[in-house]
Amino acid sequence: MALQIATRSGRSLVVDEDGSGPPLVAVHGLGGGAYFFTGMARRLRDRCHTFLVDLPGTGRSRPGSVPDALDGWVDDLGDLFAHIGEPIIFVGHSMGTMLALLAWRAWPEWMRACVFVGGLPRVRPAIRARLTERAEDIAAHGLDGFGPRVSPGNFSPSTLRTRPEMVGTFERLFEVQDADVYVRSIGLLLSGDTAAIAPTLTIPCLSLSGRDDSYAPPDAVKAFVDTIPGPPPMHVIDDCGHLPFFEAPEIFAREVERFVGEVTGTGLGQKKDGSASPRA
């Protein structure tokens, strides 16, 4: 079910709502959308009440402007949290990890736990240079033909070799997004630095990442995770790049399910009513 939230900023916020159980809000990274998490939501619909977000200005949350800073999106997410009305588990992919950290700083009363997916608190220098060049190219020439140029950086070599249908679908969806929104989103991503927030976390956290992730390689993710009190568990998925919800959907959903069970005390593989839940 598509849910539309009227935010105080006036921006549009469209969310896919599904399932029952503890609320879980999933937020995509750069160039993504709510559809990144559709498989997870369907696998966990008997375990979680999921809210899959198209960030304002992106996807179906248009027309509407992209904010001037990441904090603008966090303000809009706060309106979603208030609508839900109870603390949520935040699943943030890539840039969504930065938004999760900012949401913790802004709305700690609404944050029950966090799952960081291919996430770092700021962009690494090599990726900063790559995205800066990409933004300039797209601003000048548009997105046509860019799908095959970005997919090698998002998928593992194994995925590129064995799952061309999925890669091709991703490339097509990448090219049909709004070029101006994408370029402006790059600017927001590059402006963000949430590293100082990580050591303040006092809620349960989990890190999920791909062994072959070039944006957030395991060593960089470990350095980030080690700054969080605990530190929280880090699960690295083999033969997987930056998009584990596509490349290893069953493993991804199973790890999120396990974490939700630990956080809520409901146990792995149980529905809200206590009966057995099918495994992902």
C-alpha positions in Angstrom: 0.0 0.0 0.0 1.3 3.4 -0.9 1.2 5.9 1.9 1.6 9.6 1.3 2.9 11.8 4.2 2.4 15.5 4.2 5.6 16.9 5.7 6.0 20.2 7.5 8.5 21.2 4.8 5.9 20.9 2.1 7.9 18.2 0.3 6.1 15.0 -0.8 7.0 11.7 1.0 5.6 8.5 -0.6 6.1 5.3 1.3 5.3 1.6 0.6 3.7 0.1 3.7 3.4 -3.6 4.2 3.3 -6.4 6.8 2.7 -6.5 10.6 5.0 -6.4 13.6 7.6 -4.0 14.9 7.9 -1.0 12.5 10.9 -1.0 10.2 11.8 2.0 8.0 14.0 1.4 5.0 15.8 4.3 3.3 17.6 4.0 0.0 21.0 5.4 -1.0 22.0 7.6 -3.9 20.0 7.0 -7.1 17.8 4.4 -5.4 14.3 4.1 -4.2 11.8 2.2 -2.1 12.0 -0.6 -4.6 15.5 -1.5 -3.3 13.7 -3.1 -0.3 10.6 -4.6 -1.8 12.0 -8.2 -1.7 13.0 -7.8 2.0 9.5 -6.4 2.9 7.7 -9.3 1.2 9.9 -11.9 2.8 9.4 -10.3 6.3 5.8 -9.2 6.0 4.8 -11.7 8.8 7.7 -10.3 11.0 7.8 -6.6 10.4 5.6 -3.6 9.6 7.7 -2.2 6.9 7.8 1.4 5.5 9.9 1.7 2.3 10.8 5.3 1.6 11.2 7.3 -1.7 13.1 10.2 -0.3 11.4 13.6 -1.2 12.4 14.7 -4.7 13.1 11.1 -5.7 11.0 8.3 -7.1 7.3 8.7 -6.5 8.0 11.5 -4.0 7.8 14.0 -6.8 6.9 16.6 -7.6 8.9 18.1 -4.8 12.2 19.7 -4.3 15.4 18.0 -3.0 16.3 19.8 0.2 19.4 21.9 0.5 21.0 19.6 3.1 20.7 16.1 4.3 19.1 17.4 7.5 16.1 18.4 5.3 15.4 14.8 4.5 15.9 13.9 8.2 13.2 16.5 9.1 10.9 14.8 6.6 11.6 11.4 8.0 10.8 12.7 11.4 7.3 13.4 10.2 7.1 9.7 9.1 8.3 8.6 12.5 5.6 10.7 14.2 3.0 9.2 11.9 4.1 5.6 12.8 3.9 6.7 16.5 6.4 4.3 18.1 10.2 3.7 17.9 11.4 2.3 14.6 14.2 0.1 13.3 16.0 2.1 10.7 17.5 0.3 7.7 19.7 2.7 5.7 21.6 1.8 2.5 24.7 3.7 1.7 23.7 7.4 1.9 20.8 6.0 4.1 23.4 5.2 6.7 24.3 8.8 7.0 20.6 9.6 7.2 20.2 7.0 10.0 23.0 8.6 12.0 21.5 12.1 11.5 18.1 10.7 12.5 19.6 9.3 15.7 20.9 12.8 16.5 17.7 14.5 15.7 15.1 12.0 16.8 16.6 9.6 19.4 13.1 9.0 20.9 12.0 7.5 17.6 15.0 5.3 17.0 14.9 1.7 18.3 17.8 0.2 16.3 19.8 0.7 13.1 20.9 -1.6 10.2 23.7 0.0 8.1 23.8 -1.5 4.6 27.0 -0.9 2.6 27.2 2.2 4.8 29.9 4.6 5.9 29.5 7.9 7.8 31.1 9.9 5.0 32.3 9.4 1.4 35.8 8.1 0.9 38.2 10.3 -1.1 38.4 8.0 -4.1 34.6 7.8 -4.3 34.3 11.6 -3.8 36.5 12.2 -6.9 34.5 9.6 -8.9 31.1 11.1 -7.9 32.2 14.7 -8.5 33.3 13.8 -12.1 30.1 11.9 -12.6 27.9 14.8 -11.5 29.7 17.1 -13.9 29.2 14.7 -16.8 25.5 14.0 -16.1 24.8 17.7 -15.6 26.3 18.3 -19.0 25.0 15.3 -21.0 22.2 13.6 -19.0 21.8 10.0 -17.9 21.5 8.2 -21.2 24.0 5.4 -21.4 25.2 5.8 -17.8 23.6 2.6 -16.5 26.4 0.3 -17.9 29.0 2.8 -16.6 27.8 2.6 -13.0 26.8 -1.0 -12.7 30.4 -2.4 -12.4 30.9 -0.2 -9.3 27.6 -1.4 -7.7 27.7 -5.2 -8.4 30.3 -7.8 -7.6 32.1 -9.5 -10.5 30.1 -12.7 -9.8 26.8 -10.8 -10.1 27.9 -9.1 -13.3 28.9 -12.4 -14.8 26.0 -14.6 -13.7 23.0 -12.4 -13.4 22.9 -10.1 -16.4 19.1 -9.8 -16.3 19.1 -8.2 -12.9 22.1 -5.9 -13.8 20.3 -4.8 -17.0 17.1 -4.0 -15.1 19.1 -1.9 -12.6 20.9 -0.1 -15.5 17.6 0.8 -17.1 16.0 2.1 -13.8 19.1 4.1 -13.1 18.8 5.9 -16.5 15.1 6.8 -16.1 15.5 8.7 -12.9 15.5 12.5 -12.9 19.1 13.7 -13.8 18.8 17.0 -12.0 17.6 15.2 -8.8 20.5 12.7 -9.1 23.1 15.5 -9.5 21.7 17.4 -6.6 21.6 14.3 -4.5 25.3 13.7 -5.2 25.9 17.2 -3.8 24.1 16.4 -0.6 25.9 13.1 -0.2 29.3 14.7 -0.7 28.5 17.5 1.8 27.7 15.0 4.6 30.0 13.9 7.4 28.4 12.0 10.2 31.4 10.3 11.7 31.2 12.2 15.0 27.7 10.9 15.6 28.6 7.2 15.5 30.3 7.1 18.9 27.1 8.5 20.5 24.9 5.6 19.5 23.3 3.8 22.4 20.8 1.6 20.4 21.4 -1.9 18.9 23.1 -1.7 15.5 24.0 -4.2 12.7 26.3 -3.7 9.7 25.6 -5.6 6.5 28.0 -5.2 3.5 29.3 -7.0 0.5 32.8 -8.5 0.2 33.2 -6.8 -3.2 31.7 -3.5 -2.3 33.9 -0.8 -3.9 32.0 2.1 -2.3 32.1 0.8 1.2 34.8 -2.0 1.3 34.9 -4.2 4.4 38.0 -2.7 5.9 36.5 0.8 5.7 33.2 -0.5 7.1 35.0 -2.2 10.0 36.8 1.1 10.8 33.4 2.8 11.0 31.7 0.0 13.0 34.6 0.0 15.5 33.7 3.6 16.4 30.3 2.6 17.6 30.0 1.5 21.2 30.0 -2.2 21.4 31.0 -2.5 18.7 28.0 -4.0 16.9 28.2 -7.1 14.7 29.3 -6.8 11.1 28.2 -9.3 8.5 30.1 -9.4 5.2 28.4 -11.3 2.4 30.5 -13.1 -0.1 30.1 -12.6 -3.9 28.2 -9.4 -3.2 28.9 -5.7 -4.1 27.1 -2.6 -3.0 23.5 -3.9 -3.4 23.1 -7.0 -1.1 19.3 -6.8 -1.1 19.5 -7.6 -4.9 22.6 -9.7 -5.0 22.0 -11.9 -2.0 18.3 -11.3 -1.1 17.7 -14.4 1.0 20.8 -13.8 3.1 20.0 -10.1 3.4 16.4 -10.7 4.6 17.5 -13.5 6.9 20.1 -11.3 8.7 17.6 -8.4 9.0 15.0 -10.9 10.4 17.5 -12.3 12.9 18.4 -8.8 14.1 14.8 -7.7 14.4 14.2 -10.8 16.5 17.1 -10.0 18.8 16.1 -6.3 19.2 12.4 -7.1 19.9 12.9 -10.2 21.9 10.5 -12.1 19.6 13.0 -14.7 18.5 14.0 -15.8 15.0 11.4 -17.3 12.7 8.3 -16.4 14.7 5.3 -14.5 13.5 3.7 -11.8 15.6 1.1 -14.3 16.8 3.9 -16.7 17.9 3.4 -19.3 15.1 6.2 -20.4 12.8 7.3 -18.1 10.0 8.7 -19.4 6.7 12.4 -18.8 6.3 13.5 -16.3 3.7 
